[in-house]
């Protein structure tokens, strides 16, 4: 958590503003810090296909793109939704297939 990432504070503050009043902001800060400073995800040795979905306007889009670059392109597909930040609320119709 001592790492300095210029985007981390921006991402944390955007996330806190979005959820202001719904969730304890201290807990959100811990959650986002844990997400951004995680060491490794066990997806690199994953045998099945992976679909990563992010909104182009999403605050975590660059994190998802970096994860996609690190994974095997034969097993991983990246779907970027234009004009959406939070794809689960702003682009729900795409997932209704």
Number of C-alpha atoms within 10 A of each C-alpha: 10 6 9 9 11 8 12 17 14 12 17 20 14 13 16 20 10 11 12 12 9 8 11 11 17 9 11 17 18 12 12 18 18 12 11 17 14 10 7 8 8 6 14 13 9 12 8 9 11 17 11 13 17 23 21 18 16 19 19 16 17 14 14 19 16 10 17 17 12 12 16 15 12 8 13 20 15 16 14 19 18 13 13 16 19 19 21 14 9 13 16 10 10 10 8 6 4
